[in-house]
Amino acid sequence: MTGFSRSSAVMARTLMQVRSAVAQARTRPSKRRAQAAQPVHEGLRRRRARHLMDLCRRSAQGARIGCAWHQLPKDFPPWPTVHWYFTWWHDDGTVEQVHDTLRGRVRETDGRNAEPTAGLIDSQSVRTADTVPVGTRGFDAGKKVKGRKRFIVTDTLGLLLAVHVVAANIQDRDGAKRSLLWTRLDHPGAQKIWADQGFGGRLVEWSRTILGRELEIVRKAPDPRGFQVQPKRWAIERTFSCLTAHRRLARDYETGPARSETMIRWAMIGIMVRRLTRGRPATRPGRRLLLRDVPWIRRPSLPWERPASVAGGRKEGVTDRLSYDQISNAVSGSPRP
């Protein structure tokens, strides 16, 4: 199994675990009924695993390649199917649950607890496409960008904890409140958040009094010379760099801000799956099969082989080699030239 297939398998396995947990919470069949339907469920589970593996791979690739839904490559599933599952998993919260499950696995693989104790917050202004509604975009006067602003909260590894997309004209101190509130509710163990100087002022006092969390402002050096990496904050800057490497996220194309947040989570799912599967030896494909390795090509009884003439200077019983096109035509049943 190659590294790409292994990543898709990890993603699909996590998705199936989340979906099965939700289904079991909704319906609890009796033990006798469950045992009677087990053979049928096993067969459906194998078929659905391959189906979900392909859909997960295509959804993550959709954020990477950055094309419209109806322009997905031909080797993808039908674009209405991919879009329908993307919308369904967005509405019922499946994408967020899969993302949180993978984040815990990545942290445990790195030797940390599944829940973080500290985080980082930052914002990024990106341009929007012409199809984005006017009411969901604005103008960032500081960065001279007309579009939307992404607020993300990550842990010290750069893994996403919360994401919030608003219009670009929202100030950092105002837009960060919802992201900090979501982080406080979803990750109560995160006691400290680092931020840059744009989040200073009243937001620090609001975080201390309302949320009970410390918001520490990372100051720049008094006399910086050239580029200097700021302590702690380099992890969230790396996350922004990885997100903008996805063509679908280099510019905001989504109609609603909630869809943009889901696309960011899909990109992070692909990043975390690659982290989980890297470092393991991949199964190398075998040697490519050549024509001389196929035994039936040298048989003189086959219709597309002709015996060599003795006058040509060859031994009896040795046949002439035909071209690959002639062999393909003979196998397909077309007349031999």
Residue frames relative to the residue before (quaternion, step in Angstrom):
aa qw qx qy qz dx dy dz
M 1.0000 0.0000 0.0000 0.0000 0.00 0.00 0.00
T 0.3860 -0.7364 0.5096 0.2212 3.56 -0.75 1.02
G 0.6820 -0.4933 0.3483 0.4127 3.54 -1.31 0.23
F 0.6391 0.5269 -0.3364 0.4480 3.58 1.05 -0.74
S 0.6727 0.4756 -0.3025 0.4794 3.60 0.93 -0.83
R 0.6282 0.5313 -0.3438 0.4526 3.60 1.03 -0.70
S 0.6309 0.5203 -0.3358 0.4674 3.60 1.02 -0.71
S 0.6597 0.4982 -0.3124 0.4679 3.57 0.95 -0.83
A 0.6396 0.5259 -0.3329 0.4511 3.59 1.01 -0.73
V 0.6416 0.5106 -0.3269 0.4698 3.61 0.97 -0.79
M 0.6594 0.5097 -0.3075 0.4592 3.56 0.95 -0.87
A 0.6911 0.4719 -0.2846 0.4675 3.59 0.88 -0.92
R 0.6324 0.5310 -0.3418 0.4488 3.61 1.00 -0.74
T 0.6500 0.5023 -0.3164 0.4744 3.59 0.98 -0.79
L 0.6490 0.5174 -0.3199 0.4569 3.57 0.98 -0.82
M 0.6597 0.4999 -0.3140 0.4651 3.60 0.95 -0.81
Q 0.6326 0.5224 -0.3430 0.4575 3.61 1.01 -0.69
V 0.6589 0.4956 -0.3123 0.4719 3.57 0.98 -0.81
R 0.6805 0.4894 -0.2990 0.4560 3.58 0.88 -0.91
S 0.6573 0.4996 -0.3217 0.4635 3.60 0.98 -0.77
A 0.6305 0.5250 -0.3397 0.4598 3.60 1.04 -0.70
V 0.6503 0.4993 -0.3165 0.4771 3.58 1.00 -0.77
A 0.6659 0.5046 -0.3089 0.4545 3.59 0.96 -0.85
Q 0.6594 0.4985 -0.3150 0.4663 3.60 0.98 -0.76
A 0.6377 0.5192 -0.3370 0.4586 3.57 1.07 -0.61
R 0.6706 0.4925 -0.3030 0.4647 3.58 1.10 -0.62
T 0.8062 0.0925 -0.0115 0.5843 3.59 0.87 -0.97
R 0.1082 -0.7811 0.6141 0.0310 3.57 -0.90 0.98
P 0.1262 -0.8169 0.5564 0.0846 3.65 0.04 1.17
S 0.6130 -0.5534 0.4147 0.3820 3.52 -1.26 0.40
K 0.6437 -0.5480 0.3682 0.3871 3.55 -1.23 0.48
R 0.6476 0.5208 -0.3277 0.4494 3.60 0.98 -0.80
R 0.6651 0.4891 -0.3103 0.4714 3.58 0.93 -0.81
A 0.6452 0.5206 -0.3285 0.4525 3.58 1.00 -0.74
Q 0.6621 0.4922 -0.3118 0.4712 3.60 1.01 -0.78
A 0.6500 0.5181 -0.3267 0.4498 3.59 1.01 -0.72
A 0.7444 0.3975 -0.2198 0.4894 3.58 1.01 -0.76
Q 0.4113 0.7459 -0.4574 0.2557 3.60 1.23 0.01
P 0.6558 0.4967 -0.3544 0.4446 3.69 0.82 -0.75
V 0.6537 0.5025 -0.3217 0.4655 3.57 0.98 -0.78
H 0.6660 0.5069 -0.3083 0.4522 3.57 0.95 -0.85
E 0.6184 0.5466 -0.3553 0.4388 3.59 1.05 -0.69
G 0.6698 0.4904 -0.3018 0.4688 3.57 0.95 -0.86
L 0.6679 0.4849 -0.3025 0.4767 3.56 0.96 -0.82
R 0.6303 0.5446 -0.3422 0.4347 3.58 1.06 -0.72
R 0.6472 0.5086 -0.3325 0.4604 3.60 1.00 -0.74
R 0.6654 0.4856 -0.3066 0.4769 3.56 0.97 -0.84
R 0.6787 0.4884 -0.2966 0.4613 3.57 0.95 -0.86
A 0.5930 0.5680 -0.3774 0.4280 3.60 1.09 -0.61
R 0.6627 0.4805 -0.3106 0.4832 3.58 0.95 -0.85
H 0.6465 0.5256 -0.3183 0.4523 3.57 1.02 -0.82
L 0.6942 0.4619 -0.2784 0.4767 3.59 0.87 -0.91
M 0.5998 0.5603 -0.3639 0.4404 3.58 1.07 -0.66
D 0.6715 0.4857 -0.2930 0.4768 3.55 0.97 -0.86
L 0.6704 0.5006 -0.3079 0.4530 3.58 0.94 -0.85
C 0.6397 0.5133 -0.3282 0.4687 3.60 0.99 -0.78
R 0.6506 0.5155 -0.3187 0.4575 3.54 0.94 -0.88
R 0.6963 0.4751 -0.2849 0.4563 3.58 0.88 -0.91
S 0.6311 0.5241 -0.3470 0.4546 3.60 1.02 -0.68
A 0.6716 0.4715 -0.3002 0.4864 3.58 0.98 -0.79
Q 0.6532 0.4983 -0.3179 0.4732 3.58 1.06 -0.70
G 0.5716 0.5941 -0.3854 0.4145 3.59 1.14 -0.54
A 0.6633 0.4711 -0.3018 0.4969 3.58 1.07 -0.69
R 0.6631 0.5222 -0.3085 0.4387 3.57 1.10 -0.64
I 0.7555 0.3889 -0.2216 0.4784 3.59 0.77 -1.01
G 0.2918 -0.8273 0.4537 0.1568 3.60 1.19 -0.41
C 0.4435 0.6575 -0.4983 0.3504 3.59 0.70 1.01
A 0.6276 -0.5238 0.4086 0.4060 3.55 -1.29 0.25
W 0.6594 -0.5270 0.3490 0.4069 3.56 -1.20 0.48
H 0.7328 0.4247 -0.2550 0.4665 3.59 0.82 -0.91
Q 0.6651 0.4687 -0.3102 0.4916 3.61 1.28 0.05
L 0.2919 0.7574 -0.5296 0.2463 3.60 1.14 0.49
P 0.5901 -0.5942 0.3963 0.3764 3.62 -1.00 0.70
K 0.6347 -0.5892 0.3611 0.3457 3.53 -1.19 0.59
D 0.6443 0.5115 -0.3386 0.4567 3.61 1.15 -0.43
F 0.5211 0.5997 -0.4260 0.4327 3.60 1.27 0.05
P 0.5873 -0.5046 0.4564 0.4383 3.60 -1.24 0.13
P 0.6861 -0.4549 0.3359 0.4577 3.62 -1.20 0.26
W 0.5348 -0.6766 0.3976 0.3133 3.56 -0.82 0.99
P 0.6070 0.5279 -0.4022 0.4371 3.70 0.95 -0.45
T 0.6290 0.5320 -0.3382 0.4548 3.60 1.09 -0.68
V 0.6687 0.4891 -0.3017 0.4719 3.59 0.89 -0.91
H 0.6719 0.4905 -0.3012 0.4662 3.59 0.93 -0.86
W 0.6352 0.5305 -0.3394 0.4471 3.60 1.01 -0.75
Y 0.6760 0.4653 -0.2975 0.4879 3.60 0.91 -0.86
F 0.6095 0.5454 -0.3546 0.4531 3.59 1.03 -0.69
T 0.6832 0.4705 -0.2841 0.4808 3.58 0.93 -0.88
W 0.6518 0.5256 -0.3201 0.4433 3.60 0.94 -0.87
W 0.7041 0.4495 -0.2697 0.4790 3.57 0.83 -0.97
H 0.6064 0.5341 -0.3577 0.4681 3.59 1.18 -0.44
D 0.6963 0.4921 -0.2833 0.4390 3.59 0.91 -0.88
D 0.7706 0.3639 -0.2101 0.4791 3.61 0.88 -0.85
G 0.5693 -0.6520 0.3642 0.3438 3.61 1.24 0.21
T 0.3590 0.7516 -0.4933 0.2507 3.61 1.19 0.28
V 0.6381 0.5381 -0.3381 0.4347 3.59 0.94 -0.84
E 0.6637 0.5012 -0.3080 0.4621 3.58 0.95 -0.83
Q 0.6592 0.4981 -0.3199 0.4636 3.61 0.99 -0.75
V 0.6387 0.5085 -0.3278 0.4754 3.59 0.99 -0.78
H 0.6410 0.5282 -0.3199 0.4559 3.57 0.97 -0.85
D 0.6850 0.4797 -0.2951 0.4622 3.60 0.86 -0.90
T 0.6308 0.5304 -0.3373 0.4550 3.60 1.04 -0.71
L 0.6779 0.4773 -0.2928 0.4764 3.58 0.91 -0.88
R 0.6175 0.5439 -0.3564 0.4426 3.60 1.03 -0.68
G 0.6485 0.5069 -0.3213 0.4682 3.59 0.99 -0.77
R 0.6499 0.5095 -0.3246 0.4613 3.59 1.01 -0.74
V 0.6458 0.5129 -0.3300 0.4593 3.59 0.96 -0.80
R 0.6585 0.5011 -0.3149 0.4650 3.59 0.95 -0.80
E 0.6648 0.4858 -0.3122 0.4739 3.60 0.96 -0.77
T 0.6196 0.5306 -0.3440 0.4651 3.59 1.06 -0.66
D 0.6886 0.4629 -0.2706 0.4881 3.58 1.10 -0.69
G 0.5726 -0.6262 0.3677 0.3804 3.59 1.26 0.08
R 0.5809 0.5644 -0.3813 0.4457 3.59 1.16 0.50
N 0.6200 -0.5127 0.4265 0.4134 3.55 -1.32 0.08
A 0.6089 -0.5772 0.3956 0.3735 3.55 -1.17 0.54
E 0.7418 0.3298 -0.1987 0.5491 3.60 1.06 -0.69
P 0.4008 -0.7336 0.4928 0.2416 3.61 -0.83 0.92
T 0.3376 -0.7275 0.5632 0.1992 3.54 -1.30 0.40
A 0.7709 0.1591 -0.1129 0.6063 3.60 1.27 -0.11
G 0.1062 -0.8090 0.5772 0.0334 3.54 -1.22 0.43
L 0.3216 -0.7047 0.6008 0.1976 3.51 -1.43 0.07
I 0.1041 -0.7844 0.6091 0.0542 3.57 -1.09 0.68
D 0.1367 0.7643 -0.6193 0.1171 3.53 -1.07 0.82
S 0.2916 -0.7435 0.5774 0.1698 3.56 -1.31 0.27
Q 0.1139 -0.7713 0.6243 0.0479 3.54 -1.27 0.51
S 0.2236 -0.7668 0.5909 0.1137 3.57 -0.85 1.00
V 0.0310 -0.7959 0.6038 -0.0317 3.57 -0.81 1.06
R 0.5131 -0.6248 0.4924 0.3222 3.52 -1.21 0.54
T 0.3089 -0.7437 0.5687 0.1673 3.53 -1.25 0.52
A 0.5486 -0.5995 0.4719 0.3420 3.53 -1.29 0.40
D 0.6528 -0.5255 0.3729 0.3983 3.55 -1.27 0.25
T 0.6442 0.5472 -0.3203 0.4278 3.59 1.17 -0.49
V 0.5247 0.6290 -0.4174 0.3936 3.60 1.25 -0.17
P 0.5094 -0.6583 0.4478 0.3265 3.64 -0.84 0.88
V 0.5662 -0.6295 0.4210 0.3253 3.54 -1.07 0.79
G 0.6544 0.5524 -0.3230 0.4029 3.59 1.01 -0.71
T 0.7138 0.4353 -0.2542 0.4862 3.60 1.20 -0.35
R 0.7069 0.3797 -0.2702 0.5321 3.60 1.20 0.27
G 0.0744 -0.7934 0.6038 0.0171 3.54 -1.25 0.47
F 0.5136 -0.6287 0.4939 0.3114 3.54 -1.34 -0.18
D 0.2558 -0.7474 0.6000 0.1261 3.53 -0.81 1.12
A 0.2995 -0.7963 0.5000 0.1619 3.58 -0.30 1.27
G 0.6359 0.5500 -0.3389 0.4223 3.59 1.08 -0.59
K 0.7880 0.2845 -0.1357 0.5288 3.57 0.93 -0.93
K 0.3717 -0.7536 0.4679 0.2738 3.59 1.32 0.00
V 0.4643 0.6459 -0.4511 0.4047 3.55 0.92 1.00
K 0.1906 -0.7628 0.6099 0.0990 3.55 -0.92 0.96
G 0.4960 0.6387 -0.4531 0.3752 3.57 -0.40 1.19
R 0.6654 -0.4608 0.3881 0.4409 3.53 -0.93 -1.01
K 0.3052 -0.7311 0.5845 0.1754 3.52 -1.32 0.38
R 0.2240 -0.7760 0.5821 0.0939 3.54 -0.91 1.04
F 0.1225 -0.7534 0.6439 0.0524 3.53 -0.88 1.04
I 0.0334 0.7936 -0.6057 0.0476 3.57 -0.72 1.05
V 0.1766 -0.7280 0.6533 0.1100 3.51 -1.29 0.61
T 0.0412 -0.8029 0.5943 -0.0218 3.57 -0.76 1.06
D 0.4990 -0.5940 0.5163 0.3629 3.53 -1.33 0.13
T 0.7217 -0.4418 0.2984 0.4414 3.58 -1.24 -0.09
L 0.6258 0.5084 -0.3418 0.4827 3.59 1.27 -0.12
G 0.5409 -0.6274 0.3995 0.3926 3.57 1.25 -0.22
L 0.4780 0.6610 -0.4436 0.3713 3.60 1.24 0.26
L 0.5317 -0.6837 0.4131 0.2816 3.53 -0.93 0.97
L 0.1647 -0.7738 0.6070 0.0757 3.55 -1.01 0.95
A 0.7843 -0.0694 0.0783 0.6115 3.59 0.99 -0.82
V 0.0654 -0.7756 0.6275 0.0196 3.55 -1.18 0.67
H 0.0152 0.7810 -0.6213 0.0615 3.53 -1.02 0.88
V 0.1245 -0.7972 0.5901 0.0262 3.59 -0.73 1.12
V 0.0349 0.7846 -0.6141 0.0778 3.58 -0.80 1.08
A 0.6725 -0.4412 0.3824 0.4548 3.55 -1.32 -0.10
A 0.5860 -0.6369 0.3826 0.3234 3.56 -1.10 0.72
N 0.6267 0.5555 -0.3533 0.4169 3.61 1.16 -0.34
I 0.5004 0.6306 -0.4373 0.4008 3.62 1.24 0.05
Q 0.4376 -0.6982 0.5024 0.2619 3.57 -0.88 0.93
D 0.6234 -0.5644 0.3931 0.3719 3.55 -1.20 0.59
R 0.6615 0.5205 -0.3184 0.4360 3.60 0.94 -0.80
D 0.6965 0.4523 -0.2732 0.4856 3.59 1.11 -0.63
G 0.7085 0.4686 -0.2749 0.4504 3.59 0.89 -0.86
A 0.6336 0.5580 -0.3383 0.4157 3.59 1.13 -0.52
K 0.5251 0.6617 -0.4216 0.3296 3.61 1.13 -0.38
R 0.6767 0.4814 -0.3101 0.4628 3.59 0.89 -0.86
S 0.6427 0.5153 -0.3325 0.4592 3.61 0.98 -0.76
L 0.6607 0.4897 -0.3069 0.4791 3.59 0.98 -0.79
L 0.6376 0.5210 -0.3321 0.4601 3.58 1.04 -0.72
W 0.6515 0.4978 -0.3186 0.4757 3.60 0.95 -0.82
T 0.6378 0.5161 -0.3305 0.4664 3.58 1.00 -0.74
R 0.6403 0.5241 -0.3209 0.4608 3.58 1.02 -0.77
L 0.7062 0.4557 -0.2719 0.4688 3.61 0.96 -0.80
D 0.7425 0.4180 -0.2321 0.4692 3.60 0.88 -0.90
H 0.7886 0.1675 -0.0736 0.5871 3.59 1.09 -0.67
P 0.0979 -0.8409 0.5300 0.0488 3.60 0.29 1.19
G 0.6129 0.5737 -0.3592 0.4078 3.60 1.17 -0.34
A 0.5721 0.5824 -0.3890 0.4268 3.60 1.22 -0.30
Q 0.1077 -0.8504 0.5148 0.0108 3.56 -0.10 1.32
K 0.7933 0.2203 -0.0964 0.5593 3.59 1.16 -0.48
I 0.0921 -0.7816 0.6167 0.0151 3.56 -1.01 0.92
W 0.2288 -0.7576 0.5975 0.1293 3.56 -0.95 0.93
A 0.0031 0.7910 -0.6101 0.0446 3.57 -1.06 0.81
D 0.5210 -0.6173 0.4769 0.3465 3.56 -1.29 0.23
Q 0.7478 -0.4359 0.2697 0.4220 3.55 -1.31 0.02
G 0.5747 0.6056 -0.3839 0.3945 3.60 1.16 -0.34
F 0.6937 0.4519 -0.2670 0.4932 3.59 1.24 -0.33
G 0.4494 0.7030 -0.4498 0.3185 3.58 1.21 0.25
G 0.5874 0.5966 -0.4258 0.3432 3.54 -1.34 -0.12
R 0.8507 -0.1359 0.1138 0.4949 3.54 -1.02 -0.89
L 0.5679 0.6112 -0.3936 0.3860 3.61 1.13 -0.49
V 0.6155 0.5499 -0.3516 0.4418 3.60 1.05 -0.68
E 0.6813 0.4689 -0.2845 0.4847 3.58 0.94 -0.87
W 0.6295 0.5320 -0.3344 0.4569 3.60 1.04 -0.74
S 0.6587 0.5022 -0.3114 0.4658 3.59 0.95 -0.81
R 0.6745 0.4943 -0.3047 0.4559 3.59 1.00 -0.74
T 0.7485 0.4156 -0.2266 0.4644 3.60 0.87 -0.91
I 0.7423 0.4047 -0.2266 0.4836 3.60 0.89 -0.88
L 0.7895 0.3137 -0.1552 0.5041 3.58 0.79 -1.01
G 0.3515 -0.7441 0.5007 0.2685 3.57 1.09 -0.49
R 0.5755 0.5598 -0.3776 0.4613 3.58 1.15 0.62
E 0.4290 -0.7021 0.5146 0.2413 3.53 -1.12 0.74
L 0.1307 -0.7678 0.6257 0.0437 3.55 -0.84 1.08
E 0.0964 -0.8205 0.5634 0.0056 3.56 -0.29 1.28
I 0.2964 -0.7532 0.5678 0.1498 3.55 -0.88 1.03
V 0.2854 -0.7496 0.5772 0.1534 3.57 -0.78 1.07
R 0.2311 -0.8011 0.5432 0.0985 3.56 -0.52 1.20
K 0.4728 -0.6460 0.5193 0.2991 3.51 -1.22 0.57
A 0.6299 -0.5197 0.4065 0.4097 3.53 -1.28 0.30
P 0.5685 -0.6264 0.3970 0.3562 3.64 -0.97 0.72
D 0.7936 0.1127 -0.0602 0.5949 3.60 1.03 -0.71
P 0.0218 -0.8403 0.5416 0.0101 3.61 0.39 1.17
R 0.1135 -0.7697 0.6263 0.0502 3.52 -1.05 0.83
G 0.8199 0.0207 -0.0638 0.5686 3.52 -0.38 1.25
F 0.7125 -0.4231 0.3327 0.4502 3.53 -1.27 -0.37
Q 0.0115 -0.7839 0.6201 -0.0303 3.54 -0.93 0.99
V 0.4041 -0.7096 0.5279 0.2333 3.55 -0.90 0.97
Q 0.3382 -0.7469 0.5381 0.1952 3.56 -0.75 1.05
P 0.5384 -0.6308 0.4387 0.3459 3.60 -0.95 0.77
K 0.8431 0.1882 -0.1824 0.4695 3.54 -1.16 0.83
R 0.7322 0.4763 -0.2623 0.4102 3.60 0.83 -0.94
W 0.5051 0.6602 -0.4396 0.3403 3.61 1.15 -0.20
A 0.6007 0.5834 -0.3674 0.4048 3.62 1.10 -0.59
I 0.6988 0.4460 -0.2860 0.4805 3.60 0.90 -0.83
E 0.6024 0.5316 -0.3653 0.4701 3.60 1.12 -0.52
R 0.6247 0.5179 -0.3384 0.4765 3.58 1.07 -0.66
T 0.6231 0.5334 -0.3429 0.4579 3.60 1.04 -0.70
F 0.6389 0.5083 -0.3238 0.4780 3.60 0.96 -0.79
S 0.6444 0.5207 -0.3225 0.4579 3.57 0.99 -0.78
C 0.6600 0.4913 -0.3099 0.4764 3.59 0.99 -0.78
L 0.6509 0.5173 -0.3252 0.4505 3.60 1.01 -0.72
T 0.7019 0.4552 -0.2790 0.4715 3.59 0.88 -0.87
A 0.5338 0.5968 -0.4202 0.4271 3.60 1.24 -0.11
H 0.6000 0.5103 -0.3579 0.5014 3.59 1.27 -0.27
R 0.4652 -0.7215 0.4359 0.2701 3.55 -0.65 1.09
R 0.6286 0.5375 -0.3455 0.4434 3.59 1.08 -0.60
L 0.7321 0.4026 -0.2223 0.5025 3.60 1.20 -0.49
A 0.4662 0.6673 -0.4596 0.3552 3.61 1.22 -0.06
R 0.7487 0.0545 -0.0424 0.6593 3.55 1.28 -0.54
D 0.4522 -0.6953 0.4854 0.2764 3.59 -0.99 0.77
Y 0.0851 -0.8206 0.5652 -0.0024 3.55 -0.56 1.24
E 0.5495 0.6594 -0.3886 0.3351 3.59 1.21 -0.31
T 0.5514 -0.6346 0.4361 0.3210 3.54 -1.13 0.71
G 0.8016 0.1898 -0.0814 0.5610 3.57 0.90 -0.93
P 0.5901 -0.5810 0.4149 0.3769 3.61 -1.10 0.52
A 0.6095 0.5585 -0.3658 0.4276 3.62 1.06 -0.63
R 0.6353 0.5111 -0.3341 0.4728 3.59 1.05 -0.70
S 0.6148 0.5370 -0.3498 0.4597 3.58 1.06 -0.65
E 0.6397 0.5167 -0.3237 0.4679 3.58 1.00 -0.77
T 0.6498 0.5046 -0.3200 0.4698 3.59 1.01 -0.78
M 0.6459 0.5104 -0.3278 0.4635 3.60 0.98 -0.76
I 0.6191 0.5218 -0.3435 0.4759 3.60 1.07 -0.65
R 0.6493 0.5034 -0.3234 0.4695 3.59 0.98 -0.77
W 0.6283 0.5198 -0.3453 0.4646 3.61 1.00 -0.71
A 0.6396 0.5116 -0.3302 0.4692 3.58 0.99 -0.75
M 0.6673 0.4838 -0.3036 0.4780 3.59 0.98 -0.79
I 0.5837 0.5578 -0.3749 0.4557 3.61 1.12 -0.57
G 0.6664 0.4905 -0.3050 0.4715 3.58 0.91 -0.85
I 0.6445 0.5165 -0.3249 0.4607 3.60 1.00 -0.77
M 0.6932 0.4731 -0.2881 0.4611 3.59 0.88 -0.89
V 0.6205 0.5289 -0.3528 0.4590 3.60 1.04 -0.67
R 0.6446 0.4993 -0.3287 0.4766 3.59 0.99 -0.72
R 0.6222 0.5248 -0.3472 0.4658 3.60 1.07 -0.61
L 0.6748 0.4996 -0.3012 0.4519 3.58 0.98 -0.79
T 0.7591 0.4008 -0.2072 0.4693 3.59 1.00 -0.75
R 0.5644 0.5924 -0.4144 0.3984 3.61 1.15 -0.19
G 0.7203 0.4259 -0.3207 0.4438 3.54 -1.21 0.51
R 0.6421 0.4817 -0.3339 0.4942 3.57 1.26 -0.07
P 0.5029 -0.6614 0.4466 0.3319 3.59 -0.90 0.78
A 0.3116 -0.7529 0.5558 0.1649 3.54 -0.78 1.06
T 0.4937 -0.6429 0.4993 0.3061 3.55 -1.13 0.65
R 0.3061 -0.7729 0.5287 0.1713 3.53 -0.52 1.17
P 0.4747 -0.6538 0.4879 0.3304 3.60 -0.96 0.69
G 0.5702 -0.6199 0.4283 0.3274 3.53 -1.14 0.64
R 0.6981 -0.4504 0.3409 0.4399 3.52 -1.32 0.10
R 0.5164 -0.6581 0.4501 0.3126 3.55 -0.94 0.89
L 0.4585 -0.7003 0.4840 0.2551 3.52 -0.92 0.97
L 0.1943 -0.7824 0.5850 0.0894 3.55 -0.75 1.08
L 0.6594 -0.5217 0.3606 0.4036 3.54 -1.26 0.34
R 0.6572 0.5161 -0.3306 0.4387 3.58 1.02 -0.68
D 0.6245 0.5474 -0.3396 0.4416 3.60 1.24 -0.32
V 0.5980 0.5515 -0.3706 0.4482 3.59 1.20 -0.31
P 0.3921 -0.7716 0.4373 0.2443 3.61 -0.47 1.12
W 0.6960 0.5084 -0.3147 0.3976 3.59 0.90 -0.76
I 0.5078 0.6394 -0.4450 0.3677 3.63 1.18 -0.08
R 0.7155 0.4516 -0.2533 0.4691 3.61 1.06 -0.67
R 0.4907 0.6514 -0.4510 0.3627 3.59 1.21 0.07
P 0.3805 -0.7497 0.4859 0.2390 3.66 -0.69 0.98
S 0.6166 0.5882 -0.3543 0.3851 3.61 1.19 -0.34
L 0.5530 0.6174 -0.4060 0.3850 3.59 1.18 -0.29
P 0.5878 -0.6429 0.3536 0.3408 3.61 -0.98 0.77
W 0.7265 0.4337 -0.2793 0.4540 3.63 1.02 -0.57
E 0.6231 0.4771 -0.3627 0.5026 3.60 1.24 0.29
R 0.1337 -0.7846 0.6024 0.0603 3.55 -0.97 0.81
P 0.5178 -0.6481 0.4449 0.3375 3.62 -0.94 0.70
A 0.4703 -0.6733 0.4962 0.2815 3.53 -1.05 0.77
S 0.4686 -0.6691 0.5010 0.2861 3.51 -1.07 0.71
V 0.5141 -0.6468 0.4718 0.3079 3.52 -1.07 0.80
A 0.6288 0.5571 -0.3392 0.4233 3.54 1.13 -0.67
G 0.6042 0.5825 -0.3594 0.4080 3.56 1.19 -0.35
G 0.5837 -0.6091 0.3693 0.3899 3.55 1.24 0.02
R 0.6006 0.5455 -0.3736 0.4495 3.62 1.24 0.28
K 0.5703 -0.5923 0.4454 0.3544 3.52 -1.26 0.36
E 0.5684 -0.5850 0.4509 0.3625 3.55 -1.22 0.45
G 0.7496 0.3733 -0.2935 0.4612 3.55 -1.09 0.80
V 0.6363 0.4818 -0.3386 0.4983 3.60 1.22 -0.23
T 0.2646 -0.7978 0.5289 0.1172 3.55 -0.74 1.04
D 0.5297 -0.6044 0.4912 0.3360 3.52 -1.30 0.43
R 0.4302 -0.6797 0.5306 0.2672 3.54 -1.11 0.70
L 0.2545 -0.7475 0.5953 0.1486 3.55 -1.07 0.81
S 0.5919 -0.5734 0.4286 0.3704 3.53 -1.23 0.36
Y 0.6556 -0.5150 0.3761 0.4044 3.55 -1.30 0.31
D 0.6395 0.5252 -0.3333 0.4519 3.62 1.01 -0.73
Q 0.6500 0.5082 -0.3242 0.4627 3.59 0.99 -0.77
I 0.6466 0.5019 -0.3235 0.4747 3.59 1.00 -0.75
S 0.6494 0.5131 -0.3228 0.4591 3.60 0.96 -0.80
N 0.6537 0.5020 -0.3178 0.4686 3.58 0.97 -0.77
A 0.6542 0.5078 -0.3225 0.4584 3.57 1.01 -0.75
V 0.6569 0.5029 -0.3146 0.4654 3.59 0.99 -0.79
S 0.7010 0.4683 -0.2722 0.4638 3.59 0.97 -0.80
G 0.5543 -0.6467 0.3799 0.3609 3.60 1.23 -0.15
S 0.4813 0.6602 -0.4509 0.3595 3.58 1.21 0.07
P 0.5947 -0.5906 0.3895 0.3818 3.61 -1.07 0.56
R 0.4786 -0.6773 0.4883 0.2715 3.51 -1.04 0.80
P 0.4530 -0.6964 0.4741 0.2917 3.62 -0.85 0.88
